[in-house]
Amino acid sequence: MTATLPPGAPMPNAPPLAAGLVGARDLSVRAGGRTLLAELDFTLQPGEFLAVLGRNGSGKSLTLHTLAGLRAPAAGAVTLGGTALGELARSEIARRLAFLPQDREDALPLSVFEATLLGRHPHIGWLRGESPRDHAITLAALERMGVAGFGARLLATLSGGEQRRAAMAGLLAQEPQVYLLDEPTNHLDPHHQVDVLLAFRERCAVGAAVIATLHDPALAERCADRVLLMHGDGRWRLGNVADVLNADELSQLYATPMRELSGAGRRAFIPA
């Protein structure tokens, strides 16, 4: 299923993107002697949004850290543009891949604008400063995340939700090919939960790819093309939203009966 969402205005001067942006080959993730994910295979193409669902402790965050190259896989490999991450320099990975951690880090002693501008640094290099284009991209990212009015404020003065949106503005400013988002809707009210996911859906509309761990299957149904269900014991199921996201699959995934509700063209899932 392809999400039918308005593309919106793309970020200016986005880089060209190649086919097969990110993928896994026989990828296994283990922790504490447990196999959380076994032999995962997938390739994410430009324009795709993949949602990852699973119970607490099922390894969603560890898998995202592994896809970002922040921890080694137990087996298999992660690829970026068809090349194994281990064969790429960190500077190259930073230009092509952006990662949003689940937990909010202590706010840097920077203004919101300065912190968001850091997203441009993978493209700037050592021999030049920020250009007017870098500033324009940063301002556009802040505007899209609804925090442009906070640009001069220190990050530490923002609420948790505002800091979360500012962090995602930094990812938009980075203009990578791949976005890895670990619980991007943390600390956000329902309006902003939907809006930030639509912002990354817009990036898909201009050729990027997104992988996001989510707790709410309804948000996955609204924004994703494919869904990865992680059971936390090595088992997984990957497929199109229409094929995989249903009450039976979710009841097994969450180990509790789930019921599907529908209306106005949307679906939601609640404990039965």
C-alpha positions as CSV (number, residue, x, y, z in Angstrom):
1,M,0.0,0.0,0.0
2,T,1.3,3.5,-0.8
3,A,0.2,6.2,1.6
4,T,-1.8,8.9,-0.1
5,L,-0.5,11.9,1.7
6,P,0.1,15.4,0.4
7,P,3.8,15.8,-0.6
8,G,4.1,19.4,0.6
9,A,7.0,21.6,-0.3
10,P,10.4,19.8,-0.5
11,M,13.4,21.1,1.3
12,P,15.5,23.3,-1.2
13,N,18.2,21.7,-3.3
14,A,17.9,18.2,-2.0
15,P,20.7,15.9,-3.3
16,P,20.0,13.3,-6.0
17,L,19.3,9.8,-4.6
18,A,20.1,6.4,-5.9
19,A,18.0,3.2,-6.0
20,G,18.3,0.8,-3.1
21,L,19.1,3.4,-0.4
22,V,19.4,1.1,2.7
23,G,19.1,-2.6,3.3
24,A,20.0,-5.6,5.4
25,R,21.5,-8.9,4.3
26,D,20.9,-11.8,6.7
27,L,21.0,-9.3,9.6
28,S,20.8,-10.6,13.1
29,V,20.7,-8.6,16.3
30,R,21.5,-10.0,19.8
31,A,21.7,-8.7,23.3
32,G,22.2,-10.3,26.7
33,G,22.4,-13.7,25.1
34,R,19.1,-13.3,23.4
35,T,18.5,-13.3,19.6
36,L,16.1,-10.4,19.0
37,L,16.2,-10.4,15.2
38,A,17.4,-13.3,13.0
39,E,18.4,-13.1,9.3
40,L,16.5,-10.0,8.3
41,D,16.6,-9.2,4.6
42,F,15.2,-6.1,3.0
43,T,16.0,-3.3,0.7
44,L,14.4,0.1,1.0
45,Q,13.9,2.0,-2.2
46,P,13.6,5.8,-2.7
47,G,10.2,7.0,-1.6
48,E,9.5,4.2,0.9
49,F,8.5,4.6,4.5
50,L,9.0,1.5,6.7
51,A,7.4,1.4,10.2
52,V,8.8,-1.0,12.8
53,L,6.4,-2.3,15.5
54,G,7.0,-4.6,18.5
55,R,6.6,-4.9,22.2
56,N,8.9,-3.2,24.7
57,G,12.3,-5.0,24.7
58,S,11.8,-6.6,21.3
59,G,14.9,-5.0,20.0
60,K,13.5,-2.2,17.9
61,S,15.9,0.4,19.1
62,L,18.9,-1.9,19.0
63,T,18.0,-2.8,15.4
64,L,17.8,0.9,14.5
65,H,21.2,1.5,16.1
66,T,22.6,-1.4,14.1
67,L,21.1,0.0,10.8
68,A,22.8,3.4,11.7
69,G,26.2,1.7,12.2
70,L,26.3,2.6,15.9
71,R,26.6,-1.1,16.9
72,A,27.9,-4.1,15.1
73,P,25.4,-6.8,13.9
74,A,25.6,-10.2,15.5
75,A,25.6,-11.5,11.9
76,G,25.0,-10.2,8.4
77,A,25.5,-6.7,7.1
78,V,23.8,-3.3,6.6
79,T,24.1,-1.7,3.3
80,L,23.8,1.9,2.2
81,G,23.4,2.4,-1.5
82,G,24.4,-1.2,-2.0
83,T,27.7,-0.8,-0.1
84,A,28.3,-2.3,3.3
85,L,28.4,0.3,6.1
86,G,31.8,-1.0,7.2
87,E,33.3,0.0,3.9
88,L,32.1,3.6,4.1
89,A,33.8,6.5,6.0
90,R,31.7,7.9,8.9
91,S,31.7,11.3,7.1
92,E,30.1,9.7,4.0
93,I,27.6,7.9,6.2
94,A,26.7,11.3,7.9
95,R,26.0,12.9,4.5
96,R,23.7,10.1,3.5
97,L,22.0,8.9,6.7
98,A,20.5,10.7,9.7
99,F,19.6,9.1,13.0
100,L,17.2,10.3,15.7
101,P,17.7,8.5,19.0
102,Q,14.7,7.6,21.2
103,D,15.8,9.2,24.3
104,R,16.1,13.0,24.6
105,E,19.7,14.0,25.3
106,D,20.6,16.9,27.6
107,A,20.1,20.1,25.6
108,L,23.3,21.6,24.3
109,P,24.1,25.2,25.4
110,L,23.1,26.4,21.9
111,S,20.3,28.3,20.5
112,V,17.6,26.3,18.5
113,F,18.9,27.8,15.3
114,E,22.6,26.9,16.1
115,A,21.6,23.4,17.1
116,T,19.6,22.9,13.9
117,L,22.5,24.3,11.8
118,L,24.7,21.5,13.0
119,G,22.7,19.3,10.7
120,R,24.4,21.0,7.8
121,H,28.0,20.2,8.9
122,P,28.3,16.8,7.2
123,H,28.0,18.8,3.9
124,I,30.2,21.7,4.9
125,G,33.6,20.2,5.5
126,W,36.5,21.7,7.2
127,L,37.6,24.4,4.8
128,R,34.5,26.6,4.6
129,G,31.9,28.1,6.9
130,E,28.1,28.0,6.7
131,S,26.8,29.6,3.5
132,P,23.6,31.5,3.0
133,R,22.2,28.3,1.4
134,D,22.9,26.4,4.7
135,H,21.1,29.1,6.6
136,A,18.1,29.0,4.2
137,I,17.9,25.2,4.5
138,T,18.1,25.5,8.3
139,L,15.3,28.1,8.5
140,A,13.1,26.0,6.2
141,A,13.6,23.0,8.4
142,L,12.7,25.0,11.5
143,E,9.6,26.4,9.8
144,R,8.4,22.9,8.7
145,M,8.7,21.6,12.3
146,G,6.9,24.6,13.7
147,V,9.8,25.9,15.8
148,A,11.0,28.8,13.7
149,G,9.8,31.2,16.3
150,F,12.1,29.7,18.8
151,G,15.3,30.1,16.8
152,A,17.0,32.5,19.1
153,R,16.1,30.6,22.3
154,L,18.3,28.2,24.1
155,L,17.4,24.6,23.6
156,A,17.2,24.1,27.3
157,T,14.3,26.6,27.6
158,L,12.0,24.5,25.3
159,S,9.5,21.9,26.5
160,G,10.2,18.2,25.8
161,G,8.0,18.2,22.7
162,E,9.5,21.4,21.4
163,Q,13.0,20.0,21.8
164,R,11.9,16.8,20.0
165,R,10.7,18.8,17.0
166,A,13.8,20.9,17.0
167,A,15.9,17.7,16.9
168,M,13.9,16.6,13.9
169,A,14.4,20.0,12.3
170,G,18.1,19.2,12.5
171,L,17.6,16.0,10.6
172,L,15.6,17.7,7.9
173,A,18.4,20.3,7.6
174,Q,20.9,17.5,7.1
175,E,19.1,16.4,3.9
176,P,20.3,12.8,3.9
177,Q,19.1,10.0,1.7
178,V,17.9,7.9,4.7
179,Y,16.2,8.9,7.9
180,L,16.3,6.4,10.9
181,L,13.8,7.6,13.5
182,D,13.6,5.9,16.9
183,E,10.2,6.7,18.4
184,P,9.9,10.1,16.7
185,T,6.5,10.8,18.3
186,N,7.9,10.7,21.9
187,H,6.8,13.7,24.0
188,L,4.4,14.9,21.2
189,D,0.7,15.6,21.4
190,P,-1.5,13.9,18.8
191,H,-1.5,16.9,16.4
192,H,2.3,17.0,16.3
193,Q,2.6,13.2,16.2
194,V,0.8,13.2,12.9
195,D,2.5,16.4,11.6
196,V,6.1,15.3,12.1
197,L,5.4,12.0,10.4
198,L,3.9,13.8,7.5
199,A,7.0,16.0,7.3
200,F,9.1,12.8,6.8
201,R,6.5,11.4,4.4
202,E,7.1,14.6,2.4
203,R,10.8,13.7,2.3
204,C,9.8,10.3,0.8
205,A,7.9,12.2,-1.8
206,V,11.1,13.7,-3.1
207,G,13.1,10.4,-3.0
208,A,14.4,9.8,0.5
209,A,13.6,6.7,2.6
210,V,12.4,6.5,6.2
211,I,12.6,3.8,8.8
212,A,10.7,4.7,12.0
213,T,10.0,2.7,15.2
214,L,6.5,3.4,16.4
215,H,4.2,2.4,19.3
216,D,0.9,3.2,17.7
217,P,-0.1,0.9,14.8
218,A,-2.6,3.6,13.6
219,L,0.3,6.0,12.9
220,A,2.0,3.2,10.9
221,E,-1.2,2.6,9.0
222,R,-1.4,6.3,8.2
223,C,2.2,7.0,7.1
224,A,4.0,3.8,6.2
225,D,4.2,1.8,3.0
226,R,5.6,-1.3,4.7
227,V,5.7,-2.6,8.2
228,L,8.3,-4.7,10.0
229,L,6.8,-6.7,13.0
230,M,9.5,-7.7,15.5
231,H,8.6,-10.4,18.0
232,G,11.8,-10.1,20.1
233,D,12.7,-13.8,19.8
234,G,14.3,-13.6,16.3
235,R,11.0,-13.9,14.5
236,W,9.9,-11.1,12.2
237,R,7.3,-10.3,9.6
238,L,7.8,-7.7,6.8
239,G,5.2,-6.7,4.3
240,N,2.9,-4.1,2.9
241,V,0.7,-2.3,5.4
242,A,-2.5,-3.8,3.8
243,D,-1.1,-7.3,4.2
244,V,0.6,-7.2,7.6
245,L,-1.2,-4.7,9.7
246,N,-4.3,-6.4,11.0
247,A,-5.8,-7.5,14.3
248,D,-4.6,-11.1,14.1
249,E,-1.0,-10.1,13.4
250,L,-1.0,-7.4,16.1
251,S,-2.6,-9.8,18.6
252,Q,0.3,-12.1,18.2
253,L,2.8,-9.3,18.2
254,Y,1.6,-7.6,21.4
255,A,0.6,-10.9,23.1
256,T,-2.9,-9.4,23.8
257,P,-6.1,-9.5,21.8
258,M,-6.4,-6.5,19.5
259,R,-9.4,-5.1,17.7
260,E,-9.5,-3.1,14.5
261,L,-11.7,0.0,14.2
262,S,-12.3,1.8,11.0
263,G,-14.0,5.0,9.9
264,A,-13.5,7.9,7.6
265,G,-11.0,5.9,5.6
266,R,-8.7,5.3,8.5
267,R,-8.0,2.3,10.7
268,A,-7.1,2.1,14.4
269,F,-6.2,-0.8,16.6
270,I,-7.0,-1.1,20.3
271,P,-6.8,-3.9,22.9
272,A,-9.9,-6.0,22.8
